[in-house]
Amino acid sequence: MVLPVAIKREKTVAGAQEAVRADSKVGFLLQKDAQTEDPGFDDLHRVGTVASIVRYITAPDGTHHLVCQGERRFRVLDQVGGFPYLVARVEFLSDTGVSHAEVEARALYLKQKAVEAISLLPQAPAELANSVQSIESASTLADTIASFLDVKPADKQEILETTEVRERLEKVATHLTKRVEVLKLSRQIEQQTKEAIDDRQREILLREQMRQIQKELGDEGGGEEVADLAEAITKAGMPPDIEEHARKELKRLERMNEASGEYSMARTYLDTLIALPWSKLDDESIDIGARAGILDADHYGLEKIKKRIVEYLAVRKLNPEGRSPILCFVGPRASARPLSARVSPARSGSSSSVRAWEARTTRPRSVVTGAPTSVRCRATSSRRCARPAPATPC
């Protein structure tokens, strides 16, 4: 490989300058610890690469750059002293196992994986795949692909020290296969993210177009209407769970088309939530029977709905600390006298039945002991809190 190398240590610069003057080779060895500033032979790996200096450049800022071409592997035998730079006696390493039966098959597999990896890279030139396909030597193919792999220096050093071609091809193929899988997953995540962003941008564009159309038609009240509803929800004094649910419904309403049938239903539901007297829900000074009378006076019919409202208000008066309770009346045992479990002050026309029912239910007893009656409350969702379900026997 032909690669640029930047050098700055005094020993390295002196050795490079001497190699240029004597037209000799240089050797590159990987440091065991990259943080070592003045490494000796004990701080370097023993197997490296012999290279010839193609060009030596000194930049205006004083830095030195080499353009080197790697040629072959070598192993350090021992150190040669007496020089201001590192000099060693080495032996050159040759490839082995070139004639192995699996070499050609592994080389073909490595080419296929290399082409697949190049296709997954967004900015890889097409000529790179053609150059990989044109490599005939299995050893050169493994070294070329290993130089492009994004792996740790220790892994590249391990590949460099492998002189057996079949084993080297296998190691490079293993690293390359892992990188291909990572690239595939990255491409998949990128595609999913892009699709999500495209859908969101499309929604934003359509909403903007809808606003412009409404503006041209003179119908720009949608935003003001939503703002008024949001302000009304804030002033209604709803419990936190009810307010959260109301704002979710408001967001749904904002996304709806006013011409759809669901729009009027959602709007009516929000108006109903806002109109409820949430601030007076726990006011003990207001009698439940009086509320039933108000319902009878102001609303015609809807007997079941009014009964459910009265039941809900009765429970909240008995247990104001409960979270969204719904009554569940448990009847007496078979041997006891039956007792109606449904509160219906609206039917009686007075609050006496409510007070009598409160007197019985304020001191509930266990059903197992044969007591007259007992009351159990069960928490439910915020949607049911606004419209409580009827009491049912357990």
C-alpha positions as CSV (number, residue, x, y, z in Angstrom):
1,M,0.0,0.0,0.0
2,V,1.1,3.6,-0.7
3,L,0.3,5.7,2.4
4,P,1.3,9.1,3.8
5,V,3.0,9.1,7.2
6,A,3.6,12.1,9.4
7,I,6.6,12.0,11.7
8,K,7.9,14.4,14.4
9,R,10.1,12.5,16.9
10,E,13.8,13.4,16.6
11,K,14.9,9.7,16.3
12,T,12.2,9.1,13.6
13,V,13.1,12.2,11.6
14,A,16.8,11.4,11.7
15,G,16.3,7.9,10.6
16,A,14.0,8.9,7.7
17,Q,16.5,11.6,6.5
18,E,19.3,9.0,6.6
19,A,17.2,6.5,4.6
20,V,16.5,9.2,2.0
21,R,20.2,10.1,1.7
22,A,21.3,6.5,1.5
23,D,18.4,5.4,-0.6
24,S,17.7,2.6,1.9
25,K,14.5,1.0,3.3
26,V,12.7,1.9,6.5
27,G,10.8,-0.4,8.8
28,F,7.4,0.4,10.4
29,L,6.6,-1.3,13.8
30,L,3.4,-0.8,15.8
31,Q,3.8,0.5,19.4
32,K,2.4,-1.7,22.1
33,D,1.2,1.4,24.0
34,A,0.3,4.4,21.9
35,Q,0.9,6.8,24.8
36,T,4.6,6.0,25.0
37,E,6.5,9.1,23.7
38,D,10.0,7.7,23.4
39,P,9.6,4.0,22.6
40,G,12.4,1.5,22.5
41,F,12.5,-2.0,20.9
42,D,10.8,-3.4,24.0
43,D,7.9,-1.0,23.4
44,L,7.4,-2.2,19.8
45,H,5.9,-5.3,18.2
46,R,8.5,-7.6,16.6
47,V,6.7,-8.0,13.2
48,G,6.4,-5.0,10.9
49,T,6.5,-3.8,7.3
50,V,9.4,-2.9,5.1
51,A,8.7,0.2,3.0
52,S,10.5,2.4,0.6
53,I,10.2,6.2,0.8
54,V,8.6,7.5,-2.3
55,R,8.8,11.2,-1.3
56,Y,10.0,13.2,1.7
57,I,8.2,16.5,2.4
58,T,8.9,19.2,5.0
59,A,5.9,21.5,5.6
60,P,6.3,25.2,6.3
61,D,5.2,24.6,9.9
62,G,8.2,22.3,10.4
63,T,6.3,19.0,10.3
64,H,7.7,16.2,8.2
65,H,5.7,13.9,5.9
66,L,6.7,10.7,4.1
67,V,4.9,9.0,1.3
68,C,5.9,5.3,1.7
69,Q,5.1,2.2,-0.2
70,G,4.9,-1.1,1.8
71,E,6.7,-4.0,0.3
72,R,6.9,-7.1,2.6
73,R,6.9,-8.3,6.2
74,F,9.9,-8.6,8.5
75,R,10.7,-9.8,12.0
76,V,13.1,-8.0,14.3
77,L,16.0,-10.3,15.4
78,D,18.0,-8.0,17.6
79,Q,18.9,-4.4,18.0
80,V,21.9,-2.6,16.5
81,G,23.3,0.1,18.7
82,G,25.5,3.2,18.0
83,F,23.0,5.2,15.9
84,P,20.9,8.2,16.9
85,Y,17.9,6.4,15.6
86,L,16.6,2.8,15.9
87,V,18.4,0.2,13.8
88,A,17.8,-3.5,13.9
89,R,18.9,-6.7,12.3
90,V,15.8,-8.4,10.7
91,E,14.6,-11.4,8.7
92,F,12.1,-11.1,5.9
93,L,9.0,-13.2,6.1
94,S,7.5,-15.0,3.1
95,D,3.9,-16.2,2.6
96,T,3.2,-19.8,3.2
97,G,0.3,-22.1,2.2
98,V,-0.3,-20.3,-1.1
99,S,-1.0,-23.6,-2.8
100,H,-3.6,-24.7,-0.3
101,A,-6.9,-26.0,-1.8
102,E,-9.0,-23.6,0.1
103,V,-7.1,-20.5,-0.8
104,E,-8.9,-19.8,-4.0
105,A,-12.4,-20.5,-2.5
106,R,-11.7,-18.2,0.5
107,A,-10.3,-15.5,-1.8
108,L,-13.5,-15.6,-3.9
109,Y,-15.7,-15.4,-0.8
110,L,-13.6,-12.4,0.4
111,K,-14.1,-10.6,-2.9
112,Q,-17.8,-11.0,-2.7
113,K,-17.9,-9.7,0.9
114,A,-15.7,-6.8,0.0
115,V,-18.0,-5.8,-2.9
116,E,-21.0,-6.1,-0.6
117,A,-19.3,-3.9,2.0
118,I,-18.4,-1.3,-0.6
119,S,-22.0,-1.2,-1.8
120,L,-23.2,-0.4,1.7
121,L,-20.8,2.5,2.1
122,P,-22.5,5.8,1.1
123,Q,-19.5,7.6,-0.5
124,A,-17.4,4.6,-1.7
125,P,-16.4,5.1,-5.4
126,A,-17.4,2.4,-7.9
127,E,-13.8,2.1,-9.0
128,L,-12.9,0.6,-5.6
129,A,-15.0,-2.5,-6.2
130,N,-13.4,-2.9,-9.6
131,S,-9.9,-2.7,-8.2
132,V,-10.7,-5.3,-5.6
133,Q,-12.1,-7.6,-8.2
134,S,-9.0,-7.3,-10.3
135,I,-6.6,-8.4,-7.6
136,E,-5.3,-11.9,-8.5
137,S,-3.0,-12.7,-5.6
138,A,-4.8,-14.0,-2.5
139,S,-2.1,-12.6,-0.2
140,T,-2.4,-9.1,-1.7
141,L,-6.2,-9.3,-1.6
142,A,-6.1,-10.1,2.1
143,D,-3.6,-7.3,2.9
144,T,-5.5,-4.7,0.8
145,I,-8.9,-5.4,2.4
146,A,-7.3,-5.5,5.9
147,S,-5.9,-2.0,5.3
148,F,-9.4,-0.6,4.7
149,L,-11.0,-2.4,7.6
150,D,-12.1,-0.3,10.5
151,V,-10.8,-2.6,13.2
152,K,-8.5,-2.1,16.2
153,P,-4.7,-1.8,15.6
154,A,-4.2,-5.0,17.6
155,D,-6.4,-6.9,15.2
156,K,-4.5,-5.5,12.2
157,Q,-1.2,-6.5,13.9
158,E,-2.5,-10.0,14.3
159,I,-3.3,-10.2,10.6
160,L,0.1,-8.7,9.8
161,E,1.8,-11.4,11.8
162,T,-0.1,-14.2,10.0
163,T,2.1,-15.5,7.3
164,E,0.0,-18.5,6.3
165,V,-2.3,-17.2,3.5
166,R,-5.3,-19.4,4.2
167,E,-5.4,-18.5,7.8
168,R,-4.9,-14.8,7.0
169,L,-7.8,-14.9,4.5
170,E,-10.0,-16.5,7.1
171,K,-9.2,-13.8,9.7
172,V,-9.8,-11.0,7.3
173,A,-13.1,-12.6,6.1
174,T,-14.3,-12.9,9.8
175,H,-13.6,-9.2,10.4
176,L,-15.2,-8.2,7.1
177,T,-18.3,-10.2,7.7
178,K,-18.8,-8.5,11.1
179,R,-18.5,-5.1,9.5
180,V,-20.9,-6.0,6.7
181,E,-23.5,-7.0,9.3
182,V,-23.0,-3.7,11.2
183,L,-23.3,-1.7,7.9
184,K,-26.5,-3.6,7.1
185,L,-28.0,-2.8,10.5
186,S,-26.9,0.9,10.2
187,R,-28.5,1.1,6.8
188,Q,-31.7,-0.4,8.1
189,I,-31.8,2.0,11.0
190,E,-31.0,4.9,8.7
191,Q,-33.8,3.9,6.3
192,Q,-36.4,3.6,9.2
193,T,-35.4,6.9,10.6
194,K,-35.6,8.6,7.2
195,E,-39.1,7.1,6.6
196,A,-40.3,8.4,10.0
197,I,-38.9,11.8,9.3
198,D,-40.5,11.8,5.8
199,D,-43.9,10.9,7.3
200,R,-43.5,13.7,9.8
201,Q,-42.5,16.2,7.2
202,R,-45.4,15.1,5.0
203,E,-47.8,15.6,7.9
204,I,-46.4,19.1,8.6
205,L,-46.6,20.0,4.9
206,L,-50.2,18.8,4.7
207,R,-51.2,20.8,7.8
208,E,-49.6,23.9,6.4
209,Q,-51.4,23.5,3.2
210,M,-54.7,23.0,5.1
211,R,-54.0,26.2,7.0
212,Q,-53.4,28.1,3.8
213,I,-56.6,26.8,2.3
214,Q,-58.6,27.8,5.4
215,K,-56.9,31.2,5.2
216,E,-58.0,31.6,1.6
217,L,-61.5,30.6,2.5
218,G,-61.7,32.9,5.4
219,D,-62.0,30.1,7.9
220,E,-59.2,30.7,10.4
221,G,-61.1,30.0,13.6
222,G,-59.8,26.5,14.2
223,G,-56.7,27.6,16.1
224,E,-58.5,30.1,18.2
225,E,-61.2,27.5,19.0
226,V,-58.5,25.1,20.2
227,A,-56.9,27.8,22.3
228,D,-60.2,28.7,23.9
229,L,-60.8,25.1,24.8
230,A,-57.4,24.7,26.3
231,E,-57.9,27.8,28.4
232,A,-61.4,26.4,29.5
233,I,-59.8,23.1,30.6
234,T,-57.3,25.0,32.7
235,K,-60.0,27.1,34.4
236,A,-62.3,24.1,35.0
237,G,-60.3,22.9,38.0
238,M,-60.3,19.2,36.9
239,P,-58.4,16.6,38.9
240,P,-54.9,15.9,37.3
241,D,-55.9,12.6,35.7
242,I,-59.1,14.1,34.2
243,E,-57.2,17.1,32.9
244,E,-54.5,14.9,31.3
245,H,-57.2,12.9,29.6
246,A,-59.0,16.1,28.4
247,R,-55.9,17.5,26.9
248,K,-55.3,14.2,25.0
249,E,-58.8,14.5,23.6
250,L,-58.1,18.2,22.7
251,K,-55.0,17.1,20.7
252,R,-57.1,14.5,18.9
253,L,-59.7,17.2,18.1
254,E,-57.0,19.5,16.7
255,R,-55.9,16.8,14.2
256,M,-59.5,16.1,13.1
257,N,-61.2,17.6,10.1
258,E,-64.2,19.7,11.1
259,A,-66.3,17.9,8.4
260,S,-65.9,14.5,9.9
261,G,-68.6,13.0,12.1
262,E,-66.2,12.2,14.9
263,Y,-65.3,15.9,15.3
264,S,-68.7,16.9,16.7
265,M,-68.7,14.0,19.0
266,A,-65.2,14.8,20.4
267,R,-66.2,18.5,20.7
268,T,-69.3,17.6,22.6
269,Y,-67.4,15.3,24.9
270,L,-64.9,18.1,25.7
271,D,-67.6,20.6,26.3
272,T,-69.3,18.1,28.8
273,L,-66.0,17.7,30.7
274,I,-65.5,21.4,30.9
275,A,-69.1,22.1,32.0
276,L,-68.9,19.7,35.0
277,P,-68.6,21.4,38.4
278,W,-65.2,19.9,39.2
279,S,-64.4,22.7,41.7
280,K,-67.5,21.8,43.8
281,L,-67.0,18.1,43.7
282,D,-65.8,17.8,47.3
283,D,-68.0,20.5,48.7
284,E,-69.7,18.9,51.7
285,S,-72.1,21.8,52.2
286,I,-74.1,20.8,49.1
287,D,-76.5,18.0,49.7
288,I,-76.7,15.1,47.3
289,G,-80.5,15.2,47.3
290,A,-80.4,18.8,46.3
291,R,-78.2,17.9,43.4
292,A,-80.6,15.3,42.3
293,G,-83.4,17.8,42.4
294,I,-81.4,20.2,40.2
295,L,-80.9,17.4,37.7
296,D,-84.7,16.7,37.7
297,A,-85.5,20.3,37.3
298,D,-83.0,21.2,34.5
299,H,-83.1,18.0,32.5
300,Y,-85.9,16.0,31.1
301,G,-85.6,12.2,31.0
302,L,-82.2,10.5,31.2
303,E,-83.2,8.7,34.4
304,K,-80.3,6.2,34.3
305,I,-77.7,8.8,33.6
306,K,-78.9,11.0,36.5
307,K,-79.0,8.0,38.8
308,R,-75.4,7.2,37.9
309,I,-74.4,10.9,38.5
310,V,-76.0,10.8,42.0
311,E,-74.3,7.5,42.8
312,Y,-70.9,9.0,41.8
313,L,-71.5,12.1,43.9
314,A,-72.5,10.1,46.9
315,V,-69.3,8.0,46.8
316,R,-67.2,11.1,46.4
317,K,-68.9,12.7,49.4
318,L,-68.2,9.6,51.5
319,N,-64.7,9.1,50.3
320,P,-63.3,12.4,49.0
321,E,-59.7,11.1,49.1
322,G,-60.3,8.2,46.7
323,R,-59.1,8.2,43.2
324,S,-61.9,7.9,40.6
325,P,-64.0,5.5,42.6
326,I,-67.0,3.5,41.3
327,L,-69.5,2.0,43.6
328,C,-69.7,-1.8,43.9
329,F,-72.5,-2.7,46.4
330,V,-72.3,-6.1,48.0
331,G,-75.7,-7.5,49.0
332,P,-76.5,-9.3,52.3
333,R,-76.1,-13.0,52.8
334,A,-79.0,-15.3,51.9
335,S,-80.3,-15.4,55.4
336,A,-80.4,-11.6,55.8
337,R,-83.1,-9.3,54.7
338,P,-82.5,-8.0,51.1
339,L,-81.6,-4.3,50.8
340,S,-81.6,-2.2,47.7
341,A,-78.1,-1.2,46.7
342,R,-78.9,1.5,44.2
343,V,-79.2,5.1,45.4
344,S,-82.2,6.8,43.8
345,P,-82.9,10.1,45.6
346,A,-84.2,11.5,42.4
347,R,-87.1,9.1,42.4
348,S,-88.0,9.7,46.0
349,G,-88.0,13.5,45.5
350,S,-86.3,14.2,48.8
351,S,-82.9,13.8,50.4
352,S,-84.2,11.7,53.3
353,S,-83.5,8.4,51.5
354,V,-79.9,9.7,50.7
355,R,-79.3,10.5,54.4
356,A,-80.7,7.1,55.4
357,W,-78.5,5.4,52.9
358,E,-75.5,7.4,54.2
359,A,-76.2,6.4,57.7
360,R,-76.2,2.7,56.8
361,T,-73.1,2.9,54.6
362,T,-70.9,5.0,56.9
363,R,-70.4,2.0,59.2
364,P,-69.9,-0.9,56.7
365,R,-69.2,-4.3,58.1
366,S,-67.7,-7.4,56.6
367,V,-70.0,-9.4,54.3
368,V,-68.8,-12.7,55.9
369,T,-70.2,-11.8,59.3
370,G,-73.7,-11.4,57.9
371,A,-73.9,-7.6,58.3
372,P,-76.7,-5.8,56.5
373,T,-74.5,-4.5,53.7
374,S,-71.0,-3.3,52.8
375,V,-69.5,-1.0,50.2
376,R,-66.4,-1.5,48.2
377,C,-64.8,1.1,45.9
378,R,-62.7,0.3,42.9
379,A,-60.4,2.7,41.0
380,T,-61.0,3.0,37.3
381,S,-59.7,5.1,34.4
382,S,-60.2,8.9,34.1
383,R,-62.6,8.4,31.3
384,R,-65.0,6.5,33.5
385,C,-64.7,9.1,36.2
386,A,-66.6,11.7,34.2
387,R,-69.3,9.2,33.3
388,P,-69.4,6.6,36.2
389,A,-70.6,3.1,35.5
390,P,-73.7,1.8,37.3
391,A,-73.4,-0.1,40.6
392,T,-73.3,-3.9,40.0
393,P,-73.4,-6.7,42.6
394,C,-70.1,-8.4,43.2
